[in-house]
Amino acid sequence: MRLTEPEVRYVADLANLRLSEEEVSRMSHDLGEILTHIEQLNELDTSNVEPMAQVLYEADETATLREDIPHTPLGNREALANAAASGAGYFKVPRVIDR
């Protein structure tokens, strides 16, 4: 399956990405290859495969990967200590959507 360049531009616009013509062409090819691979995976018969909750080992439904140990939560000052910008106790981030 091949994505058209207008489709790639549309998706890039939704993600607020600015792609060069070369990038649009490359993304069209690369994303098309990914979709082709997904189509091949969809052809596999998985009717006899049981759903898995834990992919690493067999365990009952309540199994976890580590013991849940309570910790003191981070305070506001510690959480914001490495923030590029903060104010009024919150992270400040640049505006993403300007439409």
PyMOL commands that set and color helices and strands:
alter all, ss='L'
color gray80, all
select helices_A, chain A and resi 5-14+21-42+76-79
alter helices_A, ss='H'
color red, helices_A
select strands_A, chain A and resi 86-87+90-91
alter strands_A, ss='S'
color yellow, strands_A
deselect
rebuild
show_as cartoon
